């Protein structure tokens, strides 16, 4: 799953992973991260998500990272925003008001890019990646984040043989294997997503669960 894969998905408008509305789990569970207004939030693999606007409306400056130029340009154009643009290392930075998107590869992120982020919202990042990349993703996220930044994570579970991702199925056992060594993993809710979203049934699924987790980093022992 190289960058050209995502470029082609956006060019062909194969963006079924994009939600036209604000994610209901974000609205319901965001306060569980206990962040204060004014604290910046990191949204990896953000696409052109409307969730960025919701977070900004809740008083949080937002930093997203996205590899598709089409997605980044569409976000600002479709929302009537005129971004300032400049280069920062491996990224082209687009910023308007409280929203900043780093155009480039997530794996090129350095701690300084997200040093001011106090929390993370991951709805479409972990599940966008195939199994071979997910452990690397979790390690890199942990490596660049400030100590103590909590994560609101949304995943999908389904029969992976019935549908080719993305989005990929990521089971609870895998979530705990990836994050439990460094985080307390709290399952907040499990939802029968197939009953409410027929598009997945049209892709051949007979069951689909959506799960939401709160990940809280383990305290670092004093030396």
Secondary structure, DSSP 8 states (H G I E B T S, - for coil): --HHHHHHHHHTT--TT--SS--HHHHHHGGGG---TT-EEEEET-TT-THHHHHHHTT--EEEEES-HHHHHHHHHHTT---EEEEETTEEEEEETTEEEEES-GGG--GGGSTTEEEEEESSSGGGS-HHHHHHHHHHHHHHS-TT-EEEEEEEE--GGGS--SS----HHHHHHHHTTTEEEEEEEEEE-TTT-HHHHHTT-S--EEEEEEEEE------
